Amino acid sequence: MDAESVARAQAAIHDESTVSSLSDIFQALCDPTRLRILAALAASELCVCDIAAVVGSSQSAVSHQLRLLRDRDLVAYRRDGKRAVYRLADDHVRTLLEQALDHVSEERR
């Protein structure tokens, strides 16, 4: 056993709370509909009815997915009258998507 390598690897493992939060994010990203929603929001702020039209789902289904994405701090919203207008929560989410797309594109070459 290489004790130095093992110690470095153990130091790279985060606390349980951080690992759990990270796992929640990746679980949210593993659903194709949620990925489509995030990709749409990366292009533009959208209300639920617009997101439903873009991803081809019902408003109810989109609302359910948005709630999950909000709970994981991947999307945020603002009120515009009676409408809720959604956007990516921050640039970290955009970067996550871009990095994953770069990885997939690289694999296909």
Phi and psi in degrees as a GROMACS rama.xvg file:
@    title "Ramachandran Plot"
@    xaxis  label "Phi"
@    yaxis  label "Psi"
@TYPE xy
-94.8789  95.8201  ASP-2
-58.561  -36.8659  ALA-3
-65.8927  -43.9781  GLU-4
-65.4384  -41.1298  SER-5
-63.5401  -42.8024  VAL-6
-62.9905  -41.6411  ALA-7
-63.3787  -43.2113  ARG-8
-65.3879  -41.2442  ALA-9
-65.2642  -36.6519  GLN-10
-67.1077  -25.3009  ALA-11
-78.9033  -14.6418  ALA-12
-84.0917  127.519  ILE-13
-84.0662  172.092  HIS-14
-65.3779  163.422  ASP-15
-58.9592  -39.4282  GLU-16
-63.1983  -43.3294  SER-17
-66.5229  -43.7239  THR-18
-62.9328  -39.8922  VAL-19
-64.5583  -44.1794  SER-20
-63.8394  -41.2927  SER-21
-63.8339  -41.4919  LEU-22
-61.7614  -41.3763  SER-23
-59.7809  -40.1638  ASP-24
-64.6139  -47.1608  ILE-25
-67.6267  -32.5782  PHE-26
-63.8253  -38.8188  GLN-27
-65.6916  -34.443  ALA-28
-80.3971  -8.08965  LEU-29
-85.096  -0.531414  CYS-30
-99.6955  126.427  ASP-31
-58.3132  -38.3885  PRO-32
-65.4735  -43.2131  THR-33
-64.9479  -36.9682  ARG-34
-64.4227  -39.4188  LEU-35
-63.8084  -41.3095  ARG-36
-61.2245  -46.9065  ILE-37
-63.6727  -40.1552  LEU-38
-63.2417  -41.6143  ALA-39
-63.33  -42.2714  ALA-40
-72.146  -21.4885  LEU-41
-68.4327  -26.6953  ALA-42
-86.1997  -33.4332  ALA-43
-167.029  151.001  SER-44
-67.816  140.048  GLU-45
-143.969  149.702  LEU-46
-86.4566  170.036  CYS-47
-57.7523  -44.0204  VAL-48
-64.8235  -36.8416  CYS-49
-68.2541  -41.5407  ASP-50
-61.9746  -42.6559  ILE-51
-58.651  -42.167  ALA-52
-65.6307  -39.727  ALA-53
-67.5704  -45.1018  VAL-54
-92.1755  -7.79124  VAL-55
73.7861  36.9725  GLY-56
-125.362  168.109  SER-57
-73.1814  158.231  SER-58
-61.2131  -36.8029  GLN-59
-62.5727  -45.5586  SER-60
-64.3245  -41.2622  ALA-61
-65.2295  -42.4976  VAL-62
-58.8546  -41.9392  SER-63
-60.97  -45.8209  HIS-64
-66.4135  -39.3813  GLN-65
-63.8708  -37.4306  LEU-66
-60.2717  -44.5109  ARG-67
-63.148  -44.038  LEU-68
-65.4225  -37.1867  LEU-69
-64.947  -43.499  ARG-70
-60.5999  -26.1234  ASP-71
-99.9394  11.6554  ARG-72
58.0762  34.8305  ASP-73
-94.9518  -26.7742  LEU-74
-129.682  158.216  VAL-75
-135.54  168.082  ALA-76
-144.073  163.256  TYR-77
-133.959  154.461  ARG-78
-86.7882  135.468  ARG-79
-129.503  85.9948  ASP-80
68.6253  -124.403  GLY-81
-86.356  -13.5303  LYS-82
-85.9028  147.579  ARG-83
-103.298  124.09  ALA-84
-106.774  122.24  VAL-85
-97.5295  153.802  TYR-86
-150.605  166.026  ARG-87
-63.9336  145.391  LEU-88
-64.1729  -37.7076  ALA-89
-167.226  179.682  ASP-90
-69.2609  -19.3707  ASP-91
-63.0929  -37.8518  HIS-92
-66.5868  -43.2296  VAL-93
-59.3106  -44.3481  ARG-94
-64.1494  -41.5079  THR-95
-56.2182  -47.8758  LEU-96
-63.3895  -46.134  LEU-97
-62.4083  -42.6418  GLU-98
-64.3279  -42.0081  GLN-99
-64.2542  -42.1379  ALA-100
-65.0939  -40.5607  LEU-101
-60.0069  -42.3011  ASP-102
-63.6388  -45.5709  HIS-103
-63.8347  -42.4999  VAL-104
-62.9524  -39.4415  SER-105
-65.4665  -39.8907  GLU-106
-63.6629  -32.268  GLU-107
-79.7742  -12.833  ARG-108
